[in-house]
Amino acid sequence: MNEIARDPAADLGRLERLEGIGCARKRREDPRFIQGRGTYVDDIHLPGMLFGIMIRSPYAHARIKSIDTSRAKAHPGVHAVLTAEDLKPFKLHWMPTLAGDVQAVLADGKVSFQNQEVAFVVAEDRYIAADAAEMVEVEYEELPVVVDPFKAMLPDAPVIRDDLAGKDVGAHGARRHHNHIFNWQIGDRDRTDRAFDAAAVTVSQDMLYPRVHPCPLETCGCVASYDAVRGDLTVWITSQAPHVVRTVVGLLSSIPESKIRIISPDIGGGFGNKVGVYPGYVTAIAASIVLGRPVKWIESRNENLTTTAFARDYWMTGELAADTDGRIKALRVKVLADHGAFDACADPTKWPAGMFHVCTGSYDIANAHVSVDGVYTNKFPGGVSYRCSFRVTEAVYLIERMIDVLAQKLGIDKAEIRLRNFIPKDKFPYHSALGLDYDSGDYTPALQKVMKAVDYDALRAEQAAKRADPDCPTLMGIGITTFTEIVGAGPSKSCDILGIGMFDSCEIRVHPDGSAIARMGTISQGQGHQTTYAQIIATEAGIPASVIQVEEGDTSTAPYGLGTYGSRSTPVAGAAVARASHKIREKARKIAAHLLEVSPDDMEFDLDQFRVKGDPARAKSMKEIAWAAYNNVPEGMEMGLEAVDYYDPPNFTFPFGAYLAVVDVLKATGEIKVRRFYALDDCGTRINPMIIEGQIHGGLTEGFAVAFGQELPYDEQGNVLGGTLMDYFLPTAVETPHWETDFTVTPSPHHPIGAKGVAESPHVGSIPCFSNAVIDAFAHLGVTHTGMPHNAYRTWQQLLALNIAG
């Protein structure tokens, strides 16, 4: 750009009016939420609307000998009671899963997990439906139950999936057992084995990442309304991927997608739980088609916790090979993944174990091999990310725990061993041993900044003094993680859902008065999209964010997109926003040149206007250009100022962070106090610092919940033991620690504005950090692992085993 005379005060005023990238702009969404003016699925009321309630199995594994619905059907106000037999004529009794498996909509002959859907009652209101549900009589014949994935692979284990009997090939290759789903491997096994054979030091650790649940504030639900005259189907639904739902509904119902409208209104939290398609959605839609009236289904909290998509349940063995200085030579990983009764994981089709192969982390590991086996058990299906990208949390937990195990064996400080093994900055872009191409990173300054901020040496000195004092009432632990996440799913060459590439989209229309509307293929569940997308447009197209409306979640108005999960909003949809803004800007350049009677090459963009190079007094604002776009454009140019962009990223993005936690374990009770937590994140270009701060606080709080209390255990009969909020830990402000946050900025080289994504990183990085801190409290006593969650009872048992409990 040529030098032009600037008025700093005027430029600052224009920047402030734009409220673009980097501005800590207040969220546009908040006023309606804090005033109770949001619109959620349960707020939808339509004339003639009926209500549906599921009848669920009390058993984890049983034959269905009979279902008697006669009393329920005769109950006043009941319109229908659907079973699998009623859905069979419509071929709706089974449905495809996102993982390439099939899942029973209503149990067809037997149930395979507790609370599986057996029948669907539709009545005038939810109370009549609940009464009628009690009248449905189901006769079961109990079958043997298996909830342990290791026992599920024994030769005499009960067969969970009768529909797969005799099939030795599944959606992802060969099956070697009647309860086996897939074996997925990546890396060079032979080379890795040779590196282990030659290594001076090896360590191994078994670890369970237990089954947990996102537990969003709003449970799942839908309102389906079929217009028999027009043949149109409209569904209001709690979905993080409304366009994908439209495609699935079209496949199931044979209704053309052009006649299906999916609307995701305000969503009270998603965290991955609202990506998939659940039987309640399908039965409500089927009932509406059959009855010709709108049907609402809203699940209870117990249903949400015990039947919708879980997360984790990975049984992992990690091994590291290193030299005596702690420099890592190889990583070897074996995983048994418990998928429940159906493989309904929300993973890209090509990767049945998701992006677990980011498990080499931030470290320059030349040799690695990973093997993951998926297994059916008598648990509810799902397998979602829970505020991470497709199994990345499990991957980060494994490598960050293994780094600590290696440091402990060698007697090397846990910070120092990380510094010795980081991928050097000059190696980026970096091709990992497991086939990923890291776009950018600068790990050493990030960790050093954290160590300086917390006075790491002083913390270690304090810990040493407490360990030397046998009368100290507490054990002090220091945890570190230096994680790399993979987000922005994803490049269509690598990622698809049901064969649809994971691109995303943006449509921008600039009105004659200079205001604009942007429609997106994503859907917000609290991320602040209406605020941040407008800020990208403001900077890239010169339109004030205050006059930009952002719409999402309606498939009849929004361009096709793959939705919001896996921290893909900014890396993928945000890139589409930037590129669509560039298209707007380039057309505006030509219109400005026409108005000023110069060549487009003579125009330069300056915040919110175009100026003539060398003659800055001659300029046209974007508002003036917008008006001209509807009455005075160059010859041959279409009227209007609009653009659409479908962005298929060339690569993922790789945000990273360095976290440090300090905990105190009370010897008397096992209670753990989080004294300090310092989180430094690098998400590339920072769009809105205030929203980033809020997202990090939210992610850290959920990480705290998982590390210290969340778990969905089962007994041997397949009963879920954590299916209510009396049992399942959701931290409040009382329990949540104080968070200290920090950042560095390492832009992504391939993203149009250098952004990487941030909302999931704090969840991904905090959980192993907490675990490392708790285990570090016991490290001087020879302990290398304690199981999650690190609740007081489990910690107290550890203290008892070491004979140091109070």
N, C-alpha and C positions, 0 to 999 in steps of 0.2 A: 504494500500500500504506500502511495506517495505521502510525503510529509504534508500535513495540513494544519492550519492554525486551530488550536484547541482551546476551549474554555473549560478547564477542569470542573468548575462548579456546575456548569451546564451539563457536561458529560455525566457527572455523578447523579444529577437529577434525572437524566434520561435513563440511566442504569437502574435507579431506584424505582422509577415508574414501570420499567420492564419487568422487574422481579424475576430475573432469569436464573440461569445456572449459578449456583453458589450462594443464592439468597436464602436466608433462614425465614422463608415465607410461612405464615401460619396456614394450617390445613384448611382448605375450602370445605371439606366434608364435615368438620367438627360442629358447626352451629346446629345443623339439623340433628346430629346424634345426641348432643348434650341437652337438647330440648325435647327429646323423645319423638322426633319427626322422621326417623328412619323408616324405611319400608322393607320389612322382612317377609319371608314366604308365609309365615303364619298370620301376617297382617292382610293377606289377600282374601277377600270375601266376594264371591260371585253369586248371582241369583241362582237358586236351585242347587247350591253346592251340597254335596254329600261328604261324609267322612269315612276314612278307612282305618282299620286297626288290624295289626298282624296277630295271628295266633302262632306261638312259637313252641318249639320242643323243649321239655324240661330235661331231656336226655342228650348226651353227647354223641351217642351212637345207638341207633335202634331201627328196626324194621317198622314200617307203618302198616299195621294189619287192616285197619279200617278207619275211616273218617265219617262220622255221622253229623251232618249239618242241618238235619231236618228241624230240630227245635230252634236253632238260631234263625233259620230262614223264616220260620213262622212267627218270630218275635215282632211285635208292631214296630214299624219304622225301619226295619231291615230291608234293604233292596237286593243284596246279593251276598253270597258267601262263596268265594273262589278257592278252588284247590288246583293242584297240578292237572287233574283230569279236565277241569274247565278251561285251562289255558292250552291244552294240547291241540285242539282244533285250530287255534291261531298260531301254533308253533312258538308259543311264548313261555313254555314251561322251563326252558333252558335259555341262557343268554351267553354271548361271548364275553370274556374278560379282557382287560387291557393287556394281559400277559399271554394271550393266545390260547388260553384254556377255555372251558365252558363251566358255567355255574348254574345250579338249579335256582330258578326264580322262586318256586314253591316246591317243597320236598317231593321228589318223585320216587315213591317206594320206600325210601328210608331217609333218616336224618343223620348227618355226619358231624354236627357240633351242637353244643347246647345253645338254645335260643334260635336255632335255624328256623326259617320261615316255613310254616306248614299250610296255613290258610289265611285268607284276607276277607274280613267282614266289612261290608259297606252299608252305612245306615244314615239316617237323617242328621244325627249329630254324634259327636265322639262319645257321649255318655251311653247312648243307645248301642253304639257299636261295641263299647267295652262290655256292657251287659250281655250282649249277644255272643261275644267271644267266649264268655264263660260257659255258654251252652253248647259249644262245639265239642263233641266227644271224639277223642282220638285214642285208638288202642295201639299201644307200642309193644314190640318185643325187643327187649334190651340186647345189645351186642357188646362184645369186648371193646374196651376203650383204650386208645394209646395217645398220650399227650407228650411223650418224650420222643424227640426225633431220632435218637439213637435206637430206642426200642422199636420205633416204627420201621426201621430197616432190618430188623431181625427176620430170619426165614419164616418163623411162625407168627409174625405180627398180623393182626386183623387187617383185612382188605378194606380200605377206606373208600375207594372209588370203584364201585362195581361197574360203572359205565366204561372204565378203562381196562377191564379184565382182558388179558391176553394181548394187550398192546405193548410192544416193547420199544415203541418210538413215540415221543411226544412232540409238542410244539417246538422244543429246543434240542431235539436229537434223541439219542438212545436213552432208554430207561432200563436200569439194571435190577429193579425190584418193583413189586406191585405198588409200593408207596413212594417210589422214586419219581421225581419230576424231571430233573435235568442234572447234568454235570457241565459246568462252564469253567473253562481254563483259559488263562492268558499268561504270556511270558515264556521264557525259555527254560524249560524244566531241567534239561541236561546241563546247560551251562550254570544254572543256579546250584544244582547238586554238586557240581565240580567245585564251585566257589566255597560251598560249605565244607566239602572234604578237605580243602586246602587251608581253611581258616584257622587262625590261632585261637579264636574265642567264638563260642556259639552260645546263644541263650534261647530258651523256649518258654512260652507261657500259654496256658489254656485260659480262656476268658469267655464268659457269657455276657452278651449285651441283652438284657431281659426284654420281654415283650412289654411295650408301653403303648399309650394311646394319645393322640393329639388333644382330645377332649375339648373341642371348641365351645365357646359360650352358647352358640346356637346349635341345636341338633339338626340332623338332616330332615328334609321334608320337601314336598312338592304339591302343587295344585295343577291337575291336568284337566283341560277343557277341550273336548272334541265337538266340533260343529259338523253334525252329520249331513246337513244340507250342502255346505260348502266343501266338506271333506278336509277341513283345516284342523290342525291340532296345535293348541297353545299350552305350554307348560311353564309355570313359574317354579323355579327349582334352586336348591342350594348347591350350585355347581361352580367349581373353579375352572371348568372348561366347557362352557355352554355349547360351543360349536361342535365339539367332539360328542357331547350328549346328543345333539341333533342328528349327527351321523349314525350313532348307535341306535337311536330310536327309529330312524328311517330303515336301518337294516332289520330291526326286530319286527316292525309293524308293516313294512312294505308301503308305507305312506311316503310319497316323494318328499325329499328334504325341502323343496320349494313350498310345501304346504305345512311344514312344521316350524313353529316359532318357539324357541327356548329363551326364556327371560330369567336371568339371574339378577334379582334385585339386591338390596343391601345384604351382605353376608356377615353374620356374627362370628367371624373367625373361620379359618379353613385349615391351615397348617398341613395340607396334604389330605386331610380326612374327606374333603369334598371333591376329589378328582374323579373317582370311579362312579359307576352306575350301580345302584343298589336295588334289590328286589322290590322295595317299597315304591320306588319310582315306576318300575315296570307294571306292577299290579294296579297302581292308581291310574296309569295311562290306559291299561287294558279295561279297567272298570268303567272309565269315562267313555271309551269307545263303545263298549257293550251297552251301557245304560243311557248314553246320550246326555249325561249331565256332568258338571264339573265334580271332581273328586279330590279331596285333600287328604294327604297323609303326612303326619308329623310324628316323628319317633320320640320316645321317652329318653331320659338320660341313661337309664339302664340299657335300653336297646342300643343307644349310641356307643356305649362303652363295651358292649359284649357282642356286637354284630357288625359294626362298620369298621373300616380299615384300621388295623393295628399298625405298629411300627416295630422295627428291630427283630428280636427273637433270633439272633445270630449266635451260634456256638462256634467260637473262633480259636484256632491255634496259630500263634505267630512265632516265627523263628528269625533270628538275626545272626549273621556271621560277620565278624569284624576282626581287625588286628588289635594288638595290645594297647594301641593308642586310642582305641574307640572309633576308628574310621570304618564305616560300614561297607562290607563287600557284597552282601547278598541278603535278600528277604525272601522268606518262604511262608506261605499262608494256606491253611486249610480251613474250610468253613462248612458247617452243616446249617442250612437255612430252613427254619420251620415256617412253612407257608400256610399251615392250616389245611382245611378240607378241600379248598379249591385254590388254584394258582391265580389269584386276582390281584397280584402286585401291580402297582402303577410304575412300570419300568419301560424304557424304550425297548422295542421289539427285539433288536439285535443283541441286547445285553440283559439276559435274564437275571443277572445279579446287579443290575444297575451300573453305577459308576464306581463300584467298589475298587476298581483298579487304580484309583487315585491314592491307594494305600501306601505308596512309597513316600507320600507326603512332601515336605519341603526339602527332602534330603537327596543328595546325589548318590543314588544307589544304582550301581551298574548292572546288577543281576537280580532278577525277581521272577517268582512264579506264584500264581494264585489258582486255587482250585475250589470251586463252590458247588456243593450239592444241595438241590432243593428237595424237600421232603414233605409229603402229606401227613398231617396228624389230625386228631379230632378236636381241633380248635377252629375258631371263626377265621375266615380268610381275610385277605386285604393286602398288607404289605405296602404302606405308603411311606413317604419320605419323612414326615413329621418335621417340618421346618428345616429340610435339607434337600439336597439333590440326589435322589435315587441311591440310597445306601452309602452316601458319603460320610454320614455321621459314624457309622460302624467302621468304615475304613480309617477315618481320622482317629477314632478311639483306639483301634488296634495299633497303629504305628506310634502314636504318642505314648501309649502304655509300654510298647516294646523298647522305645528309646530310653525310658526310665529304667526298665529292667536291665538293659545293657549297661547303663551308667552305674547302677547299683552293683552289678557284678564286678565291674572294673574299678570301682571306687573313684569314678570321675564325676565331677559336679554336673548336674543335669543341664545347666545352662551351657557349660563349656562343651559338652559332648554334642549339643545341637549346633553350636557355632562351628565346630570342626566338620560337620557333615552337611551344612547347608549347600544348596545349589548356588554356585557363584553367580553374581549379577551378570558377568560377561558371558555366561553360558545360555542366556535367554535369547530367543525362544529355545526352550529346553525339551528334548524328546526323552520321555521317561522309558525305563526298562519295560514298562507295561503298556507302551504304545500311545501315551497321551502327549500332546504338544502344549506345554505350558507357555502362555503368551508372554508374561512378564512377571518379574518378582525382584525384590530386594530385601532379603530376610534379615541380614545381619544388623543393619541400622535399626530395624524395628525392634528386635530383641534387646539390643543395647539401650535403646531409648526407654524401654520398660524397666530394665535393670537399674538404670540411673534414677528413674522416677521413684522407685520404691526403696532405693538404697539396698540393693540385693545383698551386698557383703554384710551389712549390719544385720539383716534378717538371718543370714546363715550363722553369724556369730551368736545371736540371741538363741537360735535353735540349739547350737552346740552347748551353750551354757545350761539350757533347760534339760538337755539329755544327760548332762553330767550331774544333775541334781536329782537324787532318787526321791526326794520329798516334793518335787514339783507336781502339783495336782493335775497338770495337763500335759498332753503330748502335742507338740507343735509340728505342723506339716506345711511344706511349701510346694506348690504345684506349678508347673510350667507347661504350656503347649505352644508350639510354633507351627501352626497348621496351614495347609493350603487346601482350599475348597475348589471344586469344579462346578460351575453354574452356567446358566445360559443355554440350557437344552432347547434346541440344539441344531447343529448342522444336519440337514436332511440326509447327507451322505452317511451319517452315523445314527441319527435318532428319528424314530417315527412312532406313532401310536396308531395301531390298527392299519398300518400302511400309509398313513398321512404324515408327511414330513413336518418336522417341528419348527416351522417358520413362524413368524407373527407379522402383524399388519397394523397399519394406521391410515385413516382417511382424514384429510383436513379440508375444510371448506371455509374460505374467508368471505365474509359478507360485505356488501357495499359500504357499510359504515366502518369497516376495518376490524370488527369483532370476528371471532372465528369459533368453529366447533370442530372438535377432533373426536373421531370414533375409533375405538380400539378393539382388537381381538382378545384382549386380556380381560380380567375381572378382578377388582380389588376386594380384599377381605380385611382391609384395615391398613394397607400399605401407603395410602395417601396418593393414589394415582392421579386423582383430579388435580392435585396440587403440582406434583413433580412433572407430569407430562406437559402441563401448561408451561412450566418453567423452561423445559427443553425447547418448546416452540418459540417462546419469548426470545431466547438467545439466538436460536438458529434462523428465525424468520422475522424478528423485529416487531412482534405484536405483543403488547402488554399482556402479561399472564392474567390480569384481572378481567379481561374481556374475552378470555378463551374458555369455552365450555368443553368438558371432557365427558364422553359417554362410553359406557361399556355394558356388556352383559345382555344385549338384546340381539339375537341372531338375525332379526329382520332388518336391522339398521347397521350393525357393525360388520366390517369386513371379516372374512374367515380368519380365525386365529386359534392357536392351540391352548390358550388360557394361561392362568397364573399359578405356578407351582415351580419347585426347583429353582427359585430365585431367577426366573427368566424374564421378569417384567422389564427391568432396565437393560440387561444385556441384549435382549432380542426385540421386544416391543419398543423399548426406548430408542433402539437404533432405527427401527422403522419410523418412529416419530421424527428423529433427526433427519433422516433421508427424505421423508415427505416434506419436512420444513425446507430442506434445500431445494426441492423441486418448486415449492411456492416461491422461494427467494429468487430462483433463476428466472421464472416467468415474470416476477415483479421487476427484475433488472431490465428485461426487454421492454416492459411497459414504461418504466421510468425513462429509459433511453428514448423511446418514442415521444414521450411528453416533452422531453428536454431537447429533442431533435439532435441527438448525438448517437454514436455507435454504442451498442451494449458493452463493447470492450472498454469504452471510456468511463464506465460507471464503476463505483466501488461501494460496497456495503458498509454502513457505519451505524451500528447499534439498532436503529429503528428507521433508517432512511437510506436512500441511495444518493450519492454525491457525484458530481462530475470530477474526474481526476484533474487536479491542478486548478480547479475553480470551485472550491467547496461551498461558495455561496449559492451555487446552482444545485438544488437538491429537491427531491420529492420524498415525503414521508410515506411509510407503509400505509397509513390511513388514506392519503391522497391516491396512492397507487391502487388500493382496493376499490375506491370509487371509480377510478378510470377503467378498471378491469371489466366493468359492466356497461361502459358507454364509449370508451375511446382506446381501443387496442390497435396494435400494428396490423397492417393489412395481412390477411391470411391466418391470423391468430384467432383461436376460439375465445369467445367471451368467458368471463368468470375467472376465479382464482381458486383452483382446487387441485388436490394431488392425492394419490393413493400410493402406498408402498408396501410391498410384501418382502420382508427381510429374512433371508436364509443365511445365518451367520457362517463365516468360513471356519470358525473354530469356537470352542467354549471360551469362557473367561475364567480366570483363576485368582479370585480374591484371596487374601491371606491375612494372618493376624498373629500377634504374640500376646499371650495371656499369662497372668500370674495370680495365684490364689494363696492366701495364708489362712490356715485353719487351726483351731485349738480343739483338741479332743479331751473332754472331761473324763478322767479315769474313773470317777465314781459312778457315772451313769451311762457313758458312751455317747452323750450328747456332743454334737459337733457345732462349733461356732465358726462361721466364716468371718474372720477378722477383717480381711481386705481382699478385694478383687479388682485387678487393674487389667483393662482390656484395650489393646491397641489393634485397630482394624485398618486394612488397606483395601479400599474398594474402588481404586482408580479415581476418576473424576467424581467429585462430590457434588451432587445436584442440589440437595437441600440439607444443610448440616443439622437443622433441628429435627427433621424427619429421620435422618440417619441415627441421631442420638436416641430417638424414641424406639426405632427398630432394634437398635442394639440392646437397650434396656429390656425390651420384650423378649428378645432371643436369649439373653442371659438369664432372665427369670425362668423361662421354660427349661433352660439347661440346668439351673439349680433344682427345679422340680424333678427332672429325670434323675439327676445324680443322687438326690437325697430322699426320694420317696416314691416316685411313680413306678408302678409295676402291676402287671396283670397276671398273677400266678394262677395255676390250676391245681385242683386235687386229682387223685388218680382216677376218679370217676368222670373227669372232664368238666367239673363245675368251675365256673369262673369265680375267683375269690376276691376280685377287686372291682365289681361291677356297679358300685355306687360311689357317690362323692363322700360317703362316710369312710370308704376304704381307699379311694384313689386320691392322691395328694395333689391339690391345686394350691400353690402358695399365695398368700395374701401379702399385703404391705407389712404385716407384722413379722412374717418369717423371712421376707426377701432381704438380702444383704444390700448394702450401699454399693453402687457401681461407680467406678472411676473409669472414664473412657479417654481414648487418645487415638491418633491416626498418623499414618504417613500416606503419601499419594504416589502410586505407581500406575500410570494410565495403561489401559489395554491398547496395544498398537493397532489392533484391527477393528476396534469398535469406533463408530463415527465420532463419538465425543469422548472416548477413552474410559467409559464407565464399565464397572465390573459386576455390580450387585453386592448387597450387604446384609439383607434381612435375615438370612439363614446362618451366616458365619458365626454370630455369637452363640447360637445354639450348638453348632457343630464343634466349636473350639472350647466352649466352657465345660462341657461334660467331662472329657478326659482331663481337663485342668483340675476340676474338683476331685476326680478320682486320684490323680497323681498327688494332690495335696494330702488327701486322707491316707493314702498308702505310704506316702513319705513320712507321715507321723509315726508309722510303725517300722520304717525301713531299717533303723539301727537295731531292731530286734529280729532281723532276718526275714521279715514278711515282704513278699514280692507282689502279692495280689490279695485283694479282698473284694467280695462281690458287690455289685450294685443292686439296688440302691443302698447308699451308705446311711441307712437310718440308724437311730440310736440303739435299737435292739440288736441289730446285726453287729454294730460296732462294739457294743457291750459284750457280745459273745466272743468277739475277737480278743477283747481285753481279758476275759475269763480264761480263754485258751492260753494266753501268755502269762496268766497268774499275776496280772497287775491291776485288775479291776478293784475299785474302791469297795 
